[in-house]
Amino acid sequence: MNTLTESQQLEKLKQCETTIGHADFIHSFLFNNACIAQDDQGIRSRLKMTRSTEGWIGIPHGGIGMGIMLELAIHMGGDGLHPVNQYPFNVEYRLGGASLHVGDAVEAAVIRNEGGLSGQILREGEDEPYLRANIHYGEEGSHKKAQFQASLPVRYEDIENRLLPLPYYRNCFVCGVEREEPGLRRRFYFVDGEVSEKIVVSLAGFDEDDKQSFDRFQRNEIFHPLPILALLDETLGLAAFMVSASGGVTVRIDYTFYRDIQVGEKLLFFGRGGKLRGKTPSRIMCWASGGAAVVRIDGTLEPVVSASGQWLGVPALTRQMREALIPEELNRRAFELAGS
């Protein structure tokens, strides 16, 4: 990613002073007290994946790494690359190199290139990145706004009374109900009554309690990308589960943001399970698409983020879901709805 040798990069990080002028809640949550170094090549940080990052049990949530990439990108915005006023902007993530666990140390880096920005997260001692990112300002990704709009109901009330609650974890950053650390505390719902489609949704901005969870991840009343990335990753991933009946890991996912999303707006996060490939549990690959939409006062839906991705089935994670998701009755129903 850059011309510095590994030893030179480490030396710069040892000597650096944090270059971010405002260590606010979001920045502190993502980086804790980690040092951040910025130069003419880019920006990088060495940090530790603490328990606050957990998604799957013992595994950092993919949305955390995605958020780290965009937080670093935001702080490279002095030359006009900040996403504000450059909508739409698209970010593509690829995961699946080195595995990552809670407690691991990583180096995160973002650099400039001709098309925008690129970044990676590299686990300490590994050569293959855990995550890669490409960020493009002023353009959409492969899943277009028009496609997302066409997949949505006309109004939220069209599905409001057909939402079946799905199970959740205890400590997951997105859905954990017993976290000691800040988290999104989202619930997920299966849209009942669809004969040929598997749709999963989540909500934000409808509940006063959101002020103590989801709403914390904002700056100046505008949501940081972190909660949007993480919640959509989970929503689409659950839609993929409803098609495959398999727990899985994100292989790739891309998002296009169309405008600022403000605290106080009611949000519908929408995931639709797509095609399925593979006949054995260890070779299942599933696709899903969707996005986030603002629920207007009249109930109509305005797409503000579109997304699509691909998930690889992992039998060990399917077992973890069966054993650890709560409550038991919702977990049993979720597997039944997924056809398992």
C-alpha positions in Angstrom: 0.0 0.0 0.0 2.9 2.4 0.5 6.7 2.7 0.0 7.6 2.6 3.6 9.0 -0.7 4.9 7.2 -2.4 7.8 9.9 -1.4 10.3 9.7 2.2 9.1 5.9 2.2 9.5 6.2 0.8 13.0 8.8 3.4 13.9 6.6 6.2 12.7 3.7 4.9 14.8 5.9 4.6 17.9 7.0 8.2 17.5 3.7 9.8 16.3 1.4 12.1 18.2 -2.4 11.7 17.6 -3.2 14.0 14.7 -6.9 14.1 15.3 -7.9 17.3 16.9 -11.2 16.1 18.5 -11.1 12.7 20.3 -14.9 12.6 20.5 -17.1 9.6 21.5 -17.0 7.9 18.1 -13.3 8.3 17.6 -12.6 7.1 21.2 -14.9 4.1 20.7 -13.1 3.0 17.5 -9.5 3.9 18.5 -9.4 4.1 22.3 -6.0 5.7 23.0 -4.3 4.4 19.8 -1.9 6.6 18.1 -2.7 7.9 14.6 0.0 9.0 12.2 -0.7 11.1 9.1 1.8 12.0 6.3 1.7 12.8 2.6 1.2 9.1 1.9 -1.9 8.6 4.0 -3.1 7.9 7.5 -2.6 4.9 9.8 -3.1 3.6 13.3 -2.2 0.5 15.3 -5.0 -0.5 17.6 -6.4 -3.4 19.5 -9.7 -5.1 18.9 -11.2 -5.1 22.3 -14.4 -6.8 23.5 -16.4 -3.7 22.7 -15.9 -4.7 19.0 -17.5 -8.2 19.3 -20.1 -9.4 16.8 -20.0 -13.2 16.5 -18.8 -14.5 19.9 -15.1 -13.8 20.2 -14.9 -12.2 16.7 -14.9 -8.5 15.9 -18.0 -7.3 14.0 -17.1 -6.6 10.4 -18.9 -3.2 10.7 -16.3 -2.0 13.2 -13.5 -2.5 10.7 -15.6 -0.8 8.0 -16.2 2.1 10.3 -12.5 2.4 11.1 -11.7 2.8 7.4 -14.2 5.6 6.9 -13.2 7.4 10.1 -9.6 7.5 8.8 -10.9 8.6 5.4 -12.9 11.4 7.0 -9.7 12.8 8.7 -8.0 12.9 5.3 -10.6 15.4 4.1 -8.5 18.5 4.3 -7.9 18.3 0.5 -11.6 18.0 -0.3 -12.0 14.3 -0.1 -14.4 14.5 2.8 -17.7 12.9 1.8 -19.7 15.9 2.8 -20.9 17.7 -0.4 -19.6 14.8 -2.5 -22.6 12.6 -2.5 -23.1 10.0 -3.7 -20.1 8.2 -2.4 -19.4 4.5 -2.6 -17.3 2.2 -0.5 -16.5 -1.4 -1.4 -15.2 -3.8 1.2 -13.6 -7.2 0.8 -13.1 -9.5 3.7 -11.7 -13.0 4.1 -8.0 -12.8 4.3 -6.5 -13.4 7.8 -9.0 -14.3 10.5 -9.5 -11.8 13.3 -10.3 -12.3 17.0 -11.2 -10.1 19.9 -7.9 -9.2 21.6 -5.9 -9.1 18.3 -3.7 -6.1 17.4 -4.0 -4.6 13.9 -2.7 -1.9 11.8 -5.3 0.1 9.9 -4.2 2.4 7.0 -5.9 4.5 4.3 -4.0 6.1 1.4 -4.9 8.3 -1.6 -5.0 6.8 -5.1 -6.2 8.1 -8.5 -9.8 7.0 -8.0 -10.2 8.1 -4.4 -9.0 6.3 -1.3 -8.0 2.8 -0.5 -7.4 1.1 2.8 -6.8 -2.1 4.6 -6.7 -3.6 8.1 -3.8 -6.0 8.7 -3.6 -8.3 11.7 -0.3 -8.1 13.5 2.0 -10.9 12.2 0.0 -11.5 9.0 0.7 -10.7 5.4 -2.8 -11.0 4.0 -5.2 -8.2 5.0 -8.3 -9.0 7.1 -10.2 -6.3 5.2 -9.7 -4.1 2.1 -11.6 -1.0 1.2 -12.0 1.2 -1.8 -13.7 4.6 -1.5 -15.0 6.5 -4.5 -16.6 10.0 -4.2 -19.2 11.3 -6.6 -20.4 7.9 -7.8 -22.7 5.0 -7.1 -21.8 1.4 -6.6 -23.0 -1.6 -8.5 -26.3 -1.7 -6.6 -28.1 1.4 -7.7 -30.6 3.7 -5.9 -33.3 2.9 -8.4 -32.9 -0.9 -7.8 -33.2 -0.4 -4.0 -36.3 1.9 -4.5 -38.0 -0.7 -6.6 -37.5 -3.4 -3.9 -39.0 -1.3 -1.1 -42.7 -1.3 -0.2 -44.4 2.0 -1.0 -45.0 2.9 2.7 -43.7 1.6 6.0 -47.3 0.7 7.0 -47.4 -1.9 4.2 -45.1 -4.1 6.4 -45.5 -2.6 9.8 -48.0 -5.3 11.0 -46.1 -8.2 9.5 -42.8 -8.0 11.4 -41.9 -11.2 13.3 -39.1 -10.6 15.8 -35.8 -12.5 15.4 -33.3 -13.7 18.1 -30.3 -11.7 19.2 -26.9 -12.1 21.0 -25.9 -10.9 24.4 -22.7 -8.9 23.5 -22.9 -8.2 19.8 -22.1 -4.6 18.9 -25.2 -4.4 16.8 -27.8 -6.6 18.6 -26.3 -7.3 22.0 -28.7 -6.8 24.9 -26.3 -7.3 27.8 -23.3 -5.2 26.7 -21.3 -3.2 29.2 -19.8 -1.2 26.4 -21.8 1.1 24.0 -23.6 -0.6 21.3 -26.5 -0.2 18.8 -28.9 -2.5 20.6 -31.0 -3.2 17.4 -33.7 -5.8 17.0 -34.3 -7.6 13.7 -37.6 -8.7 12.1 -38.6 -11.1 9.4 -41.3 -9.8 7.1 -44.1 -12.4 7.2 -46.4 -13.1 4.3 -43.9 -12.9 1.5 -44.2 -16.2 -0.5 -41.1 -16.2 -2.6 -38.9 -13.6 -0.8 -37.0 -13.6 2.5 -36.8 -10.0 3.8 -35.3 -8.9 7.1 -35.6 -5.3 8.5 -34.4 -3.3 11.4 -35.5 0.1 12.7 -33.9 3.2 14.2 -35.3 6.5 15.3 -38.7 5.1 16.4 -37.9 4.6 20.1 -36.9 7.1 22.7 -34.3 4.6 24.0 -32.4 5.1 20.8 -30.9 8.2 22.3 -28.8 6.0 24.6 -27.7 3.6 21.9 -27.9 4.2 18.2 -28.1 8.0 18.4 -24.8 8.2 20.3 -22.9 7.4 17.1 -23.2 10.9 15.5 -21.4 14.2 15.1 -23.3 17.5 15.0 -26.6 15.6 14.7 -25.5 13.7 11.6 -24.9 10.0 11.9 -21.4 8.7 11.4 -21.2 5.9 8.8 -20.3 3.4 11.5 -23.8 2.5 12.8 -25.2 2.5 9.2 -22.4 0.2 7.9 -22.7 -2.2 10.8 -26.5 -2.4 10.9 -26.8 -2.9 7.2 -24.1 -5.6 7.2 -26.1 -7.4 9.9 -29.5 -6.9 8.2 -28.3 -8.2 4.8 -26.4 -11.0 6.5 -29.6 -12.1 8.3 -31.5 -11.9 5.0 -28.8 -14.2 3.5 -29.3 -16.6 6.5 -33.0 -16.7 5.9 -32.2 -18.0 2.4 -29.4 -20.4 3.3 -30.2 -21.4 6.9 -26.4 -21.0 7.5 -24.5 -18.6 9.6 -21.9 -16.9 7.5 -19.1 -14.3 7.2 -19.2 -11.3 4.9 -17.0 -11.9 1.9 -17.7 -8.6 0.2 -20.2 -5.7 0.7 -20.5 -2.3 -0.9 -22.5 0.7 0.1 -23.5 3.9 -1.6 -24.4 6.9 0.6 -26.7 9.5 -1.0 -26.9 12.2 1.6 -26.4 13.0 5.3 -28.6 11.1 7.7 -29.7 13.2 10.6 -30.5 12.2 14.1 -34.3 12.3 14.6 -35.1 10.8 11.2 -36.9 7.5 11.3 -34.9 4.8 9.5 -35.9 1.5 8.0 -33.0 -0.9 7.3 -34.0 -3.4 4.6 -32.3 -6.7 3.5 -33.6 -9.1 0.8 -32.0 -12.5 0.4 -30.8 -13.3 -3.1 -29.4 -16.2 -5.0 -27.9 -19.2 -3.3 -25.0 -21.3 -4.5 -23.6 -24.5 -3.1 -25.0 -27.8 -1.8 -22.8 -28.5 1.3 -22.7 -26.5 4.5 -19.0 -25.6 4.0 -19.5 -24.4 0.4 -22.7 -22.3 0.7 -22.5 -18.8 -0.8 -25.4 -16.4 -0.6 -26.1 -12.9 -1.9 -28.3 -10.2 -0.4 -29.2 -6.6 -1.2 -31.0 -3.7 0.4 -30.2 -0.5 2.1 -31.5 2.2 4.5 -34.5 4.4 3.8 -35.9 7.4 5.7 -39.6 7.0 6.7 -41.2 10.3 5.8 -44.0 11.9 7.7 -46.6 10.4 5.3 -45.0 6.9 5.6 -43.4 6.8 2.2 -39.7 5.7 2.0 -36.7 7.7 0.8 -33.6 5.6 0.0 -30.5 7.2 1.6 -28.1 4.2 1.4 -28.1 1.2 -1.0 -26.1 -1.9 -0.4 -25.4 -5.4 -1.7 -23.1 -8.2 -0.5 -22.0 -11.8 -0.5 -21.7 -14.2 2.4 -19.9 -17.5 2.9 -21.6 -20.2 5.0 -19.5 -21.4 8.0 -20.9 -24.5 9.8 -19.3 -23.5 13.1 -21.2 -20.2 13.1 -24.4 -22.0 12.3 -23.8 -24.1 15.5 -23.0 -20.9 17.4 -26.4 -19.4 16.4 -28.3 -22.5 17.4 -26.6 -22.5 20.8 -26.2 -18.8 21.7 -28.9 -16.8 20.2 -31.7 -15.8 22.6 -34.5 -16.2 23.4 -34.8 -19.9 22.6 -38.3 -19.7 21.1 -37.4 -17.0 18.6 -34.2 -18.8 17.7 -36.2 -22.0 16.9 -38.6 -20.0 14.8 -35.8 -18.3 12.9 -34.4 -21.6 11.8 -37.8 -22.8 10.9 -38.4 -19.7 8.7 -35.1 -20.3 7.1 -36.2 -23.8 6.2 -33.9 -25.7 8.6 
